[in-house]
Amino acid sequence: MTDLTLYIDADACPVRDECYKVAERHGVPTVVVANSFIRIPQSPLISRQIVSDSFDAADDYIAERANARSVVITADIPLADRCIKAGAQVLSPTGKAFDENNIGSALATRAIMNDLRAGAEMPTFGGPPPFTHRERSAFLQSLHTVLERLKREHK
């Protein structure tokens, strides 16, 4: 089986820096996947993969490589579903773990919200609020816990 790898769906990821810190601490190779240039730290453990700007190119890149030795960081629910089906551990940028027990309801909620947005004019508020220290801390703890568990399970 392949080595443990962290994949970051990076285009809109607010916790990239946190991922880099935890990955370095654990010695986990990290692939930052985006459809445009994103600055990454100089490290032999961290690499950048720029994909085309075609629809779902970053998702496809990650999903095709996800396996039981992968941790995927994404807020994209359909990508999370694909990665879970491939055996990967998936975390949202808030630190919430997606798994086979909760991905169905997350997909259903997403579908309902898409239907509501399509059927009604909804006000726009300029995106989500900035991440708080508490949210970043929760994410760091979740990522550390997942990496520790995977390292123990595959020794």
C-alpha positions in Angstrom: 0.0 0.0 0.0 1.2 3.5 -0.7 2.4 6.0 1.9 0.1 8.3 3.8 -0.6 11.4 1.7 -2.5 14.6 2.5 -4.5 16.2 -0.4 -5.7 19.7 -0.1 -8.5 21.0 -2.3 -6.8 24.3 -2.2 -8.6 26.9 -4.4 -10.9 28.1 -1.6 -9.3 26.4 1.4 -9.0 28.7 4.4 -6.7 26.3 6.4 -3.8 25.6 4.0 -1.3 27.0 6.5 -2.6 24.8 9.3 -2.4 21.8 6.9 1.3 22.6 6.2 2.2 22.8 9.9 0.5 19.6 10.8 1.8 17.7 7.8 5.4 18.9 8.5 5.1 17.8 12.2 3.9 14.4 11.1 6.2 14.0 8.2 3.3 13.5 5.8 3.7 14.3 2.1 1.1 16.9 1.1 -0.3 17.7 -2.4 -1.8 21.1 -2.8 -4.3 20.8 -5.7 -5.5 24.0 -7.5 -6.4 25.3 -10.9 -4.2 28.3 -10.5 -0.8 29.1 -8.9 -0.9 28.9 -5.1 2.2 29.7 -3.0 3.4 26.9 -0.9 6.2 26.6 1.6 9.5 25.3 0.4 9.6 21.8 1.8 10.4 18.4 0.3 7.1 17.2 1.8 4.8 19.8 0.2 4.1 19.8 -3.6 1.8 21.8 -5.8 -0.3 20.3 -8.5 -1.9 22.8 -10.9 -4.8 21.3 -12.9 -6.7 22.8 -15.8 -9.5 25.2 -15.1 -12.0 22.8 -16.5 -15.0 21.9 -14.3 -14.1 19.6 -11.5 -10.4 19.1 -12.7 -9.1 19.5 -9.1 -11.8 17.2 -7.8 -11.0 14.6 -10.4 -7.3 14.8 -9.7 -7.8 14.2 -5.9 -10.6 11.6 -6.3 -8.5 9.5 -8.7 -5.7 9.3 -6.2 -7.6 9.0 -2.9 -7.3 5.7 -1.1 -7.2 4.3 2.4 -3.8 6.0 3.0 -5.2 9.4 2.1 -6.5 12.3 4.1 -8.4 14.8 2.0 -9.2 18.4 3.1 -12.2 19.8 1.2 -15.5 21.7 1.7 -16.8 20.2 -1.5 -19.4 17.6 -0.5 -19.5 15.6 -3.8 -15.7 15.4 -3.7 -15.9 14.2 -0.1 -18.3 11.5 -1.2 -16.0 10.3 -4.0 -13.0 10.2 -1.6 -14.9 8.4 1.1 -16.0 5.7 -1.5 -12.3 5.3 -2.3 -11.5 4.7 1.4 -10.0 8.1 2.2 -10.4 10.1 5.4 -12.1 13.4 4.7 -12.1 16.6 6.7 -13.8 19.8 6.1 -11.9 23.0 6.8 -13.9 23.3 10.0 -12.5 20.0 11.2 -15.7 18.1 10.7 -15.0 14.5 9.5 -17.1 13.3 6.6 -17.7 9.5 6.6 -20.1 6.9 5.3 -22.4 7.7 8.2 -22.9 11.4 7.5 -22.1 12.0 3.9 -25.6 11.0 2.7 -27.2 13.7 4.8 -24.6 16.2 3.7 -25.3 15.5 0.1 -29.1 15.8 0.7 -28.7 19.1 2.5 -26.5 20.4 -0.3 -29.2 19.3 -2.9 -31.9 21.1 -0.9 -29.9 24.3 -0.6 -29.2 24.2 -4.4 -32.9 23.8 -5.1 -33.7 26.7 -2.8 -31.1 28.9 -4.4 -32.4 28.0 -7.9 -36.0 28.7 -7.0 -35.8 31.9 -5.1 -33.8 35.1 -5.3 -31.5 34.9 -2.3 -29.5 37.8 -1.0 -25.8 37.6 -1.3 -23.6 38.5 1.6 -20.1 38.2 0.1 -19.2 34.7 1.2 -18.7 33.0 4.5 -17.3 34.9 7.5 -13.6 34.7 8.3 -12.5 31.7 10.3 -12.2 32.2 14.0 -9.3 31.0 16.2 -11.6 28.4 17.7 -12.5 27.0 14.2 -8.8 26.8 13.2 -8.0 25.1 16.5 -10.7 22.6 16.0 -9.4 21.9 12.5 -5.8 21.4 13.8 -7.0 19.0 16.4 -9.1 17.0 13.9 -6.3 16.7 11.4 -3.7 15.7 14.1 -6.1 13.1 15.4 -6.7 11.6 11.9 -3.1 11.5 11.0 -2.1 9.9 14.4 -4.8 7.2 13.9 -3.7 6.4 10.4 -0.1 6.2 11.4 -0.9 3.8 14.2 -3.2 1.6 12.1 -0.6 1.2 9.3 2.6 0.5 11.3 
